[in-house]
Amino acid sequence: MFARAAAAVLREEFDQDALHVGEVGLSGADDAVVATFARSEHRAVVTENITDFAPEPDLVLVCVLQRKLPPGGAQARALAELLDRWATENPDAYLGQHWPT
């Protein structure tokens, strides 16, 4: 699971409407529950857990590998920057997997 701080940076510095699963009471929830919430709120799911989310239909799935991000405290900021770029370039993202670079 990615750091909650990344969602805060997305909101506060990039004016993106981002939530962390922990902010909505879904920490530790089954992937299907997270997917259902995302669908109902018209949100994307950001994960490196591609295998479990891949079969979910009608879901915008943003796949990010943690190993591609810097370690420690810099990770939240780097993830927020990556996701902001992706969201800006894909304002109407298609359903399915996305691999931002």
Biopython code that builds the backbone (N, CA, C, O; Angstrom):
import numpy as np
from Bio.PDB.StructureBuilder import StructureBuilder

atoms = [
    (1, "MET", "N", (0.845, -1.173, 0.000)),
    (1, "MET", "CA", (0.000, 0.000, 0.000)),
    (1, "MET", "C", (0.894, 1.241, 0.000)),
    (1, "MET", "O", (1.899, 1.305, 0.709)),
    (2, "PHE", "N", (0.510, 2.201, -0.796)),
    (2, "PHE", "CA", (1.273, 3.436, -0.873)),
    (2, "PHE", "C", (0.949, 4.340, 0.315)),
    (2, "PHE", "O", (-0.092, 4.200, 0.956)),
    (3, "ALA", "N", (1.849, 5.255, 0.590)),
    (3, "ALA", "CA", (1.709, 6.149, 1.738)),
    (3, "ALA", "C", (0.504, 7.074, 1.590)),
    (3, "ALA", "O", (0.212, 7.587, 0.510)),
    (4, "ARG", "N", (-0.175, 7.266, 2.704)),
    (4, "ARG", "CA", (-1.311, 8.182, 2.750)),
    (4, "ARG", "C", (-0.877, 9.600, 2.366)),
    (4, "ARG", "O", (-1.669, 10.376, 1.831)),
    (5, "ALA", "N", (0.366, 9.924, 2.641)),
    (5, "ALA", "CA", (0.874, 11.269, 2.349)),
    (5, "ALA", "C", (0.785, 11.611, 0.863)),
    (5, "ALA", "O", (0.651, 12.784, 0.512)),
    (6, "ALA", "N", (0.856, 10.622, -0.004)),
    (6, "ALA", "CA", (0.772, 10.894, -1.447)),
    (6, "ALA", "C", (-0.577, 11.508, -1.804)),
    (6, "ALA", "O", (-0.639, 12.434, -2.613)),
    (7, "ALA", "N", (-1.647, 11.009, -1.219)),
    (7, "ALA", "CA", (-2.978, 11.572, -1.480)),
    (7, "ALA", "C", (-3.055, 13.007, -0.972)),
    (7, "ALA", "O", (-3.641, 13.871, -1.624)),
    (8, "ALA", "N", (-2.466, 13.257, 0.189)),
    (8, "ALA", "CA", (-2.468, 14.615, 0.742)),
    (8, "ALA", "C", (-1.706, 15.576, -0.168)),
    (8, "ALA", "O", (-2.162, 16.694, -0.407)),
    (9, "VAL", "N", (-0.555, 15.152, -0.673)),
    (9, "VAL", "CA", (0.223, 15.998, -1.586)),
    (9, "VAL", "C", (-0.578, 16.258, -2.862)),
    (9, "VAL", "O", (-0.593, 17.382, -3.362)),
    (10, "LEU", "N", (-1.235, 15.244, -3.385)),
    (10, "LEU", "CA", (-2.052, 15.425, -4.590)),
    (10, "LEU", "C", (-3.148, 16.464, -4.370)),
    (10, "LEU", "O", (-3.406, 17.291, -5.245)),
    (11, "ARG", "N", (-3.787, 16.423, -3.214)),
    (11, "ARG", "CA", (-4.852, 17.388, -2.921)),
    (11, "ARG", "C", (-4.290, 18.790, -2.677)),
    (11, "ARG", "O", (-4.742, 19.768, -3.272)),
    (12, "GLU", "N", (-3.303, 18.866, -1.797)),
    (12, "GLU", "CA", (-2.830, 20.162, -1.311)),
    (12, "GLU", "C", (-1.939, 20.905, -2.299)),
    (12, "GLU", "O", (-1.997, 22.131, -2.382)),
    (13, "GLU", "N", (-1.125, 20.183, -3.040)),
    (13, "GLU", "CA", (-0.174, 20.850, -3.934)),
    (13, "GLU", "C", (-0.561, 20.800, -5.407)),
    (13, "GLU", "O", (-0.142, 21.655, -6.187)),
    (14, "PHE", "N", (-1.354, 19.810, -5.790)),
    (14, "PHE", "CA", (-1.698, 19.649, -7.201)),
    (14, "PHE", "C", (-3.192, 19.797, -7.475)),
    (14, "PHE", "O", (-3.634, 19.655, -8.615)),
    (15, "ASP", "N", (-3.964, 20.080, -6.436)),
    (15, "ASP", "CA", (-5.410, 20.294, -6.575)),
    (15, "ASP", "C", (-6.120, 19.116, -7.256)),
    (15, "ASP", "O", (-7.049, 19.305, -8.041)),
    (16, "GLN", "N", (-5.668, 17.913, -6.943)),
    (16, "GLN", "CA", (-6.302, 16.691, -7.452)),
    (16, "GLN", "C", (-7.234, 16.133, -6.371)),
    (16, "GLN", "O", (-6.939, 16.235, -5.180)),
    (17, "ASP", "N", (-8.322, 15.561, -6.777)),
    (17, "ASP", "CA", (-9.295, 14.970, -5.857)),
    (17, "ASP", "C", (-8.863, 13.537, -5.549)),
    (17, "ASP", "O", (-9.361, 12.585, -6.151)),
    (18, "ALA", "N", (-7.943, 13.399, -4.617)),
    (18, "ALA", "CA", (-7.362, 12.090, -4.299)),
    (18, "ALA", "C", (-7.729, 11.667, -2.885)),
    (18, "ALA", "O", (-7.816, 12.490, -1.973)),
    (19, "LEU", "N", (-7.940, 10.379, -2.725)),
    (19, "LEU", "CA", (-8.206, 9.783, -1.414)),
    (19, "LEU", "C", (-7.317, 8.566, -1.234)),
    (19, "LEU", "O", (-6.997, 7.868, -2.195)),
    (20, "HIS", "N", (-6.928, 8.323, -0.007)),
    (20, "HIS", "CA", (-6.222, 7.092, 0.355)),
    (20, "HIS", "C", (-7.263, 6.162, 0.969)),
    (20, "HIS", "O", (-8.191, 6.626, 1.630)),
    (21, "VAL", "N", (-7.121, 4.861, 0.758)),
    (21, "VAL", "CA", (-8.107, 3.921, 1.312)),
    (21, "VAL", "C", (-8.273, 4.095, 2.815)),
    (21, "VAL", "O", (-9.365, 3.890, 3.346)),
    (22, "GLY", "N", (-7.209, 4.467, 3.499)),
    (22, "GLY", "CA", (-7.283, 4.672, 4.942)),
    (22, "GLY", "C", (-8.154, 5.850, 5.337)),
    (22, "GLY", "O", (-8.686, 5.885, 6.447)),
    (23, "GLU", "N", (-8.303, 6.809, 4.447)),
    (23, "GLU", "CA", (-9.119, 7.990, 4.734)),
    (23, "GLU", "C", (-10.612, 7.707, 4.624)),
    (23, "GLU", "O", (-11.433, 8.488, 5.105)),
    (24, "VAL", "N", (-10.957, 6.608, 4.001)),
    (24, "VAL", "CA", (-12.374, 6.264, 3.835)),
    (24, "VAL", "C", (-12.714, 4.945, 4.518)),
    (24, "VAL", "O", (-13.722, 4.313, 4.204)),
    (25, "GLY", "N", (-11.861, 4.539, 5.454)),
    (25, "GLY", "CA", (-12.135, 3.339, 6.247)),
    (25, "GLY", "C", (-11.949, 2.024, 5.520)),
    (25, "GLY", "O", (-12.537, 1.016, 5.912)),
    (26, "LEU", "N", (-11.143, 2.012, 4.465)),
    (26, "LEU", "CA", (-10.976, 0.785, 3.688)),
    (26, "LEU", "C", (-9.589, 0.156, 3.814)),
    (26, "LEU", "O", (-9.246, -0.729, 3.030)),
    (27, "SER", "N", (-8.791, 0.594, 4.778)),
    (27, "SER", "CA", (-7.488, -0.059, 4.987)),
    (27, "SER", "C", (-7.720, -1.518, 5.328)),
    (27, "SER", "O", (-8.507, -1.837, 6.219)),
    (28, "GLY", "N", (-7.044, -2.392, 4.629)),
    (28, "GLY", "CA", (-7.184, -3.819, 4.880)),
    (28, "GLY", "C", (-8.422, -4.450, 4.268)),
    (28, "GLY", "O", (-8.656, -5.646, 4.443)),
    (29, "ALA", "N", (-9.217, -3.667, 3.555)),
    (29, "ALA", "CA", (-10.430, -4.207, 2.929)),
    (29, "ALA", "C", (-10.061, -5.100, 1.747)),
    (29, "ALA", "O", (-9.003, -4.940, 1.138)),
    (30, "ASP", "N", (-10.943, -6.035, 1.435)),
    (30, "ASP", "CA", (-10.752, -6.874, 0.252)),
    (30, "ASP", "C", (-10.668, -5.990, -0.992)),
    (30, "ASP", "O", (-11.289, -4.930, -1.061)),
    (31, "ASP", "N", (-9.898, -6.442, -1.957)),
    (31, "ASP", "CA", (-9.738, -5.680, -3.193)),
    (31, "ASP", "C", (-11.079, -5.427, -3.878)),
    (31, "ASP", "O", (-11.284, -4.359, -4.456)),
    (32, "ALA", "N", (-11.982, -6.385, -3.821)),
    (32, "ALA", "CA", (-13.294, -6.219, -4.450)),
    (32, "ALA", "C", (-14.074, -5.076, -3.805)),
    (32, "ALA", "O", (-14.810, -4.364, -4.488)),
    (33, "VAL", "N", (-13.919, -4.900, -2.507)),
    (33, "VAL", "CA", (-14.594, -3.808, -1.797)),
    (33, "VAL", "C", (-14.003, -2.468, -2.232)),
    (33, "VAL", "O", (-14.739, -1.509, -2.469)),
    (34, "VAL", "N", (-12.685, -2.404, -2.336)),
    (34, "VAL", "CA", (-12.020, -1.184, -2.799)),
    (34, "VAL", "C", (-12.466, -0.871, -4.230)),
    (34, "VAL", "O", (-12.754, 0.283, -4.549)),
    (35, "ALA", "N", (-12.525, -1.869, -5.077)),
    (35, "ALA", "CA", (-12.947, -1.674, -6.468)),
    (35, "ALA", "C", (-14.389, -1.176, -6.539)),
    (35, "ALA", "O", (-14.700, -0.283, -7.327)),
    (36, "THR", "N", (-15.258, -1.744, -5.728)),
    (36, "THR", "CA", (-16.659, -1.315, -5.708)),
    (36, "THR", "C", (-16.767, 0.142, -5.274)),
    (36, "THR", "O", (-17.521, 0.913, -5.866)),
    (37, "PHE", "N", (-16.017, 0.519, -4.247)),
    (37, "PHE", "CA", (-16.005, 1.912, -3.795)),
    (37, "PHE", "C", (-15.516, 2.829, -4.916)),
    (37, "PHE", "O", (-16.129, 3.861, -5.188)),
    (38, "ALA", "N", (-14.423, 2.458, -5.558)),
    (38, "ALA", "CA", (-13.865, 3.290, -6.629)),
    (38, "ALA", "C", (-14.876, 3.475, -7.758)),
    (38, "ALA", "O", (-15.047, 4.583, -8.267)),
    (39, "ARG", "N", (-15.536, 2.405, -8.143)),
    (39, "ARG", "CA", (-16.552, 2.500, -9.195)),
    (39, "ARG", "C", (-17.681, 3.437, -8.780)),
    (39, "ARG", "O", (-18.106, 4.289, -9.561)),
    (40, "SER", "N", (-18.165, 3.279, -7.552)),
    (40, "SER", "CA", (-19.312, 4.074, -7.097)),
    (40, "SER", "C", (-18.975, 5.555, -6.988)),
    (40, "SER", "O", (-19.858, 6.403, -7.108)),
    (41, "GLU", "N", (-17.705, 5.870, -6.762)),
    (41, "GLU", "CA", (-17.255, 7.257, -6.623)),
    (41, "GLU", "C", (-16.605, 7.791, -7.904)),
    (41, "GLU", "O", (-16.130, 8.926, -7.939)),
    (42, "HIS", "N", (-16.587, 6.966, -8.950)),
    (42, "HIS", "CA", (-15.942, 7.335, -10.226)),
    (42, "HIS", "C", (-14.483, 7.725, -10.002)),
    (42, "HIS", "O", (-14.026, 8.778, -10.447)),
    (43, "ARG", "N", (-13.766, 6.847, -9.298)),
    (43, "ARG", "CA", (-12.360, 7.072, -8.972)),
    (43, "ARG", "C", (-11.499, 5.993, -9.608)),
    (43, "ARG", "O", (-11.970, 4.903, -9.932)),
    (44, "ALA", "N", (-10.240, 6.322, -9.775)),
    (44, "ALA", "CA", (-9.252, 5.343, -10.216)),
    (44, "ALA", "C", (-8.667, 4.659, -8.985)),
    (44, "ALA", "O", (-8.662, 5.226, -7.892)),
    (45, "VAL", "N", (-8.181, 3.453, -9.170)),
    (45, "VAL", "CA", (-7.451, 2.742, -8.120)),
    (45, "VAL", "C", (-5.979, 2.759, -8.509)),
    (45, "VAL", "O", (-5.608, 2.344, -9.607)),
    (46, "VAL", "N", (-5.148, 3.243, -7.595)),
    (46, "VAL", "CA", (-3.696, 3.244, -7.801)),
    (46, "VAL", "C", (-3.138, 2.095, -6.984)),
    (46, "VAL", "O", (-3.341, 2.030, -5.772)),
    (47, "THR", "N", (-2.436, 1.189, -7.649)),
    (47, "THR", "CA", (-1.962, -0.009, -6.958)),
    (47, "THR", "C", (-0.731, -0.585, -7.633)),
    (47, "THR", "O", (-0.459, -0.307, -8.801)),
    (48, "GLU", "N", (0.005, -1.383, -6.891)),
    (48, "GLU", "CA", (1.004, -2.232, -7.532)),
    (48, "GLU", "C", (0.528, -3.679, -7.469)),
    (48, "GLU", "O", (1.222, -4.588, -7.925)),
    (49, "ASN", "N", (-0.641, -3.885, -6.910)),
    (49, "ASN", "CA", (-1.260, -5.202, -6.783)),
    (49, "ASN", "C", (-2.072, -5.501, -8.049)),
    (49, "ASN", "O", (-3.292, -5.657, -7.999)),
    (50, "ILE", "N", (-1.393, -5.573, -9.145)),
    (50, "ILE", "CA", (-2.043, -5.700, -10.443)),
    (50, "ILE", "C", (-2.791, -7.016, -10.584)),
    (50, "ILE", "O", (-3.886, -7.046, -11.144)),
    (51, "THR", "N", (-2.231, -8.072, -10.099)),
    (51, "THR", "CA", (-2.831, -9.398, -10.261)),
    (51, "THR", "C", (-4.223, -9.472, -9.658)),
    (51, "THR", "O", (-5.138, -10.012, -10.280)),
    (52, "ASP", "N", (-4.396, -8.937, -8.458)),
    (52, "ASP", "CA", (-5.696, -9.025, -7.798)),
    (52, "ASP", "C", (-6.732, -8.090, -8.404)),
    (52, "ASP", "O", (-7.917, -8.421, -8.425)),
    (53, "PHE", "N", (-6.313, -6.931, -8.896)),
    (53, "PHE", "CA", (-7.269, -5.972, -9.451)),
    (53, "PHE", "C", (-7.526, -6.178, -10.938)),
    (53, "PHE", "O", (-8.555, -5.725, -11.440)),
    (54, "ALA", "N", (-6.641, -6.838, -11.651)),
    (54, "ALA", "CA", (-6.770, -6.987, -13.103)),
    (54, "ALA", "C", (-8.119, -7.550, -13.549)),
    (54, "ALA", "O", (-8.655, -7.086, -14.555)),
    (55, "PRO", "N", (-8.692, -8.533, -12.843)),
    (55, "PRO", "CA", (-9.967, -9.074, -13.313)),
    (55, "PRO", "C", (-11.178, -8.174, -13.055)),
    (55, "PRO", "O", (-12.276, -8.479, -13.521)),
    (56, "GLU", "N", (-10.998, -7.085, -12.331)),
    (56, "GLU", "CA", (-12.131, -6.213, -12.007)),
    (56, "GLU", "C", (-12.609, -5.479, -13.262)),
    (56, "GLU", "O", (-11.821, -4.784, -13.903)),
    (57, "PRO", "N", (-13.877, -5.622, -13.617)),
    (57, "PRO", "CA", (-14.395, -4.928, -14.797)),
    (57, "PRO", "C", (-14.719, -3.468, -14.476)),
    (57, "PRO", "O", (-14.905, -3.097, -13.317)),
    (58, "ASP", "N", (-14.780, -2.678, -15.496)),
    (58, "ASP", "CA", (-15.238, -1.293, -15.353)),
    (58, "ASP", "C", (-14.487, -0.519, -14.284)),
    (58, "ASP", "O", (-15.097, 0.126, -13.431)),
    (59, "LEU", "N", (-13.169, -0.583, -14.330)),
    (59, "LEU", "CA", (-12.347, 0.075, -13.326)),
    (59, "LEU", "C", (-11.148, 0.728, -14.004)),
    (59, "LEU", "O", (-10.499, 0.118, -14.854)),
    (60, "VAL", "N", (-10.860, 1.962, -13.626)),
    (60, "VAL", "CA", (-9.630, 2.611, -14.063)),
    (60, "VAL", "C", (-8.559, 2.181, -13.071)),
    (60, "VAL", "O", (-8.620, 2.526, -11.891)),
    (61, "LEU", "N", (-7.591, 1.437, -13.549)),
    (61, "LEU", "CA", (-6.552, 0.857, -12.702)),
    (61, "LEU", "C", (-5.207, 1.481, -13.077)),
    (61, "LEU", "O", (-4.702, 1.271, -14.180)),
    (62, "VAL", "N", (-4.640, 2.241, -12.156)),
    (62, "VAL", "CA", (-3.360, 2.901, -12.391)),
    (62, "VAL", "C", (-2.291, 2.075, -11.691)),
    (62, "VAL", "O", (-2.248, 2.004, -10.463)),
    (63, "CYS", "N", (-1.439, 1.458, -12.481)),
    (63, "CYS", "CA", (-0.444, 0.513, -11.968)),
    (63, "CYS", "C", (0.899, 1.213, -11.791)),
    (63, "CYS", "O", (1.462, 1.760, -12.739)),
    (64, "VAL", "N", (1.398, 1.184, -10.562)),
    (64, "VAL", "CA", (2.682, 1.804, -10.239)),
    (64, "VAL", "C", (3.480, 0.810, -9.412)),
    (64, "VAL", "O", (2.990, 0.297, -8.405)),
    (65, "LEU", "N", (4.693, 0.541, -9.830)),
    (65, "LEU", "CA", (5.558, -0.356, -9.072)),
    (65, "LEU", "C", (6.365, 0.454, -8.068)),
    (65, "LEU", "O", (7.082, 1.383, -8.439)),
    (66, "GLN", "N", (6.243, 0.099, -6.809)),
    (66, "GLN", "CA", (6.911, 0.827, -5.745)),
    (66, "GLN", "C", (8.427, 0.866, -5.946)),
    (66, "GLN", "O", (9.080, 1.846, -5.589)),
    (67, "ARG", "N", (8.970, -0.181, -6.507)),
    (67, "ARG", "CA", (10.426, -0.227, -6.707)),
    (67, "ARG", "C", (10.912, 0.820, -7.711)),
    (67, "ARG", "O", (12.106, 1.111, -7.773)),
    (68, "LYS", "N", (9.997, 1.382, -8.493)),
    (68, "LYS", "CA", (10.361, 2.422, -9.455)),
    (68, "LYS", "C", (10.354, 3.815, -8.825)),
    (68, "LYS", "O", (10.715, 4.798, -9.473)),
    (69, "LEU", "N", (9.942, 3.891, -7.564)),
    (69, "LEU", "CA", (9.888, 5.163, -6.851)),
    (69, "LEU", "C", (11.049, 5.249, -5.873)),
    (69, "LEU", "O", (11.575, 4.218, -5.453)),
    (70, "PRO", "N", (11.460, 6.457, -5.503)),
    (70, "PRO", "CA", (12.540, 6.568, -4.524)),
    (70, "PRO", "C", (12.086, 6.030, -3.167)),
    (70, "PRO", "O", (10.896, 6.066, -2.852)),
    (71, "PRO", "N", (13.017, 5.539, -2.374)),
    (71, "PRO", "CA", (12.647, 4.997, -1.062)),
    (71, "PRO", "C", (12.413, 6.104, -0.036)),
    (71, "PRO", "O", (12.777, 7.263, -0.236)),
    (72, "GLY", "N", (11.799, 5.703, 1.058)),
    (72, "GLY", "CA", (11.649, 6.595, 2.205)),
    (72, "GLY", "C", (10.700, 7.747, 1.978)),
    (72, "GLY", "O", (9.714, 7.635, 1.249)),
    (73, "GLY", "N", (11.019, 8.864, 2.620)),
    (73, "GLY", "CA", (10.145, 10.025, 2.626)),
    (73, "GLY", "C", (9.922, 10.663, 1.268)),
    (73, "GLY", "O", (8.924, 11.358, 1.076)),
    (74, "ALA", "N", (10.816, 10.447, 0.330)),
    (74, "ALA", "CA", (10.665, 11.038, -1.003)),
    (74, "ALA", "C", (9.626, 10.302, -1.847)),
    (74, "ALA", "O", (9.205, 10.805, -2.888)),
    (75, "GLN", "N", (9.215, 9.121, -1.407)),
    (75, "GLN", "CA", (8.320, 8.304, -2.219)),
    (75, "GLN", "C", (6.945, 8.937, -2.410)),
    (75, "GLN", "O", (6.412, 8.921, -3.519)),
    (76, "ALA", "N", (6.367, 9.489, -1.357)),
    (76, "ALA", "CA", (5.028, 10.076, -1.464)),
    (76, "ALA", "C", (5.020, 11.221, -2.469)),
    (76, "ALA", "O", (4.112, 11.323, -3.293)),
    (77, "ARG", "N", (6.011, 12.063, -2.401)),
    (77, "ARG", "CA", (6.099, 13.204, -3.322)),
    (77, "ARG", "C", (6.292, 12.727, -4.765)),
    (77, "ARG", "O", (5.643, 13.234, -5.680)),
    (78, "ALA", "N", (7.169, 11.767, -4.963)),
    (78, "ALA", "CA", (7.412, 11.244, -6.310)),
    (78, "ALA", "C", (6.152, 10.595, -6.877)),
    (78, "ALA", "O", (5.840, 10.769, -8.055)),
    (79, "LEU", "N", (5.435, 9.855, -6.049)),
    (79, "LEU", "CA", (4.189, 9.232, -6.498)),
    (79, "LEU", "C", (3.158, 10.302, -6.840)),
    (79, "LEU", "O", (2.476, 10.199, -7.860)),
    (80, "ALA", "N", (3.039, 11.313, -6.010)),
    (80, "ALA", "CA", (2.087, 12.393, -6.277)),
    (80, "ALA", "C", (2.412, 13.095, -7.591)),
    (80, "ALA", "O", (1.508, 13.389, -8.373)),
    (81, "GLU", "N", (3.679, 13.364, -7.840)),
    (81, "GLU", "CA", (4.076, 14.012, -9.096)),
    (81, "GLU", "C", (3.751, 13.133, -10.298)),
    (81, "GLU", "O", (3.244, 13.620, -11.309)),
    (82, "LEU", "N", (4.039, 11.849, -10.189)),
    (82, "LEU", "CA", (3.745, 10.900, -11.264)),
    (82, "LEU", "C", (2.241, 10.854, -11.550)),
    (82, "LEU", "O", (1.820, 10.903, -12.706)),
    (83, "LEU", "N", (1.444, 10.761, -10.495)),
    (83, "LEU", "CA", (-0.006, 10.667, -10.665)),
    (83, "LEU", "C", (-0.606, 11.972, -11.167)),
    (83, "LEU", "O", (-1.560, 11.953, -11.944)),
    (84, "ASP", "N", (-0.066, 13.100, -10.737)),
    (84, "ASP", "CA", (-0.561, 14.379, -11.243)),
    (84, "ASP", "C", (-0.310, 14.492, -12.742)),
    (84, "ASP", "O", (-1.191, 14.911, -13.492)),
    (85, "ARG", "N", (0.892, 14.119, -13.180)),
    (85, "ARG", "CA", (1.195, 14.139, -14.625)),
    (85, "ARG", "C", (0.226, 13.238, -15.381)),
    (85, "ARG", "O", (-0.331, 13.626, -16.408)),
    (86, "TRP", "N", (0.032, 12.017, -14.851)),
    (86, "TRP", "CA", (-0.858, 11.072, -15.521)),
    (86, "TRP", "C", (-2.285, 11.620, -15.583)),
    (86, "TRP", "O", (-2.924, 11.561, -16.634)),
    (87, "ALA", "N", (-2.785, 12.150, -14.468)),
    (87, "ALA", "CA", (-4.160, 12.663, -14.426)),
    (87, "ALA", "C", (-4.339, 13.851, -15.367)),
    (87, "ALA", "O", (-5.382, 13.987, -16.008)),
    (88, "THR", "N", (-3.339, 14.697, -15.449)),
    (88, "THR", "CA", (-3.405, 15.857, -16.337)),
    (88, "THR", "C", (-3.422, 15.416, -17.800)),
    (88, "THR", "O", (-4.132, 15.997, -18.621)),
    (89, "GLU", "N", (-2.643, 14.397, -18.117)),
    (89, "GLU", "CA", (-2.578, 13.890, -19.492)),
    (89, "GLU", "C", (-3.773, 13.011, -19.855)),
    (89, "GLU", "O", (-4.046, 12.803, -21.037)),
    (90, "ASN", "N", (-4.483, 12.497, -18.861)),
    (90, "ASN", "CA", (-5.597, 11.567, -19.089)),
    (90, "ASN", "C", (-6.838, 12.003, -18.320)),
    (90, "ASN", "O", (-7.294, 11.271, -17.441)),
    (91, "PRO", "N", (-7.399, 13.172, -18.624)),
    (91, "PRO", "CA", (-8.542, 13.651, -17.839)),
    (91, "PRO", "C", (-9.773, 12.751, -17.948)),
    (91, "PRO", "O", (-10.603, 12.719, -17.040)),
    (92, "ASP", "N", (-9.888, 12.032, -19.042)),
    (92, "ASP", "CA", (-11.000, 11.092, -19.231)),
    (92, "ASP", "C", (-10.422, 9.701, -19.459)),
    (92, "ASP", "O", (-10.560, 9.128, -20.540)),
    (93, "ALA", "N", (-9.785, 9.176, -18.447)),
    (93, "ALA", "CA", (-9.083, 7.891, -18.570)),
    (93, "ALA", "C", (-10.039, 6.762, -18.946)),
    (93, "ALA", "O", (-11.153, 6.672, -18.431)),
    (94, "TYR", "N", (-9.583, 5.914, -19.847)),
    (94, "TYR", "CA", (-10.371, 4.752, -20.246)),
    (94, "TYR", "C", (-10.334, 3.695, -19.147)),
    (94, "TYR", "O", (-9.429, 3.686, -18.314)),
    (95, "LEU", "N", (-11.320, 2.811, -19.152)),
    (95, "LEU", "CA", (-11.350, 1.708, -18.200)),
    (95, "LEU", "C", (-10.249, 0.724, -18.547)),
    (95, "LEU", "O", (-9.984, 0.468, -19.721)),
    (96, "GLY", "N", (-9.617, 0.179, -17.538)),
    (96, "GLY", "CA", (-8.546, -0.780, -17.743)),
    (96, "GLY", "C", (-7.259, -0.301, -17.111)),
    (96, "GLY", "O", (-7.244, 0.652, -16.331)),
    (97, "GLN", "N", (-6.178, -0.981, -17.460)),
    (97, "GLN", "CA", (-4.879, -0.704, -16.852)),
    (97, "GLN", "C", (-4.170, 0.468, -17.520)),
    (97, "GLN", "O", (-4.191, 0.624, -18.741)),
    (98, "HIS", "N", (-3.550, 1.277, -16.686)),
    (98, "HIS", "CA", (-2.704, 2.382, -17.124)),
    (98, "HIS", "C", (-1.366, 2.221, -16.421)),
    (98, "HIS", "O", (-1.318, 1.835, -15.253)),
    (99, "TRP", "N", (-0.293, 2.510, -17.118)),
    (99, "TRP", "CA", (1.063, 2.422, -16.563)),
    (99, "TRP", "C", (1.745, 3.769, -16.748)),
    (99, "TRP", "O", (2.457, 3.962, -17.734)),
    (100, "PRO", "N", (1.548, 4.710, -15.822)),
    (100, "PRO", "CA", (2.173, 6.026, -15.991)),
    (100, "PRO", "C", (3.695, 5.946, -15.900)),
    (100, "PRO", "O", (4.248, 5.120, -15.174)),
    (101, "THR", "N", (4.349, 6.812, -16.646)),
    (101, "THR", "CA", (5.816, 6.849, -16.628)),
    (101, "THR", "C", (6.299, 8.238, -16.290)),
    (101, "THR", "O", (7.505, 8.474, -16.225)),
]
sb = StructureBuilder()
sb.init_structure("model")
sb.init_model(0)
sb.init_chain("A")
sb.init_seg("    ")
for serial, (resi, resn, name, xyz) in enumerate(atoms, 1):
    if name == "N":
        sb.init_residue(resn, " ", resi, " ")
    sb.init_atom(name, np.array(xyz, "f"), 0.0, 1.0, " ", f" {name:<3s}", serial, name[0])
structure = sb.get_structure()
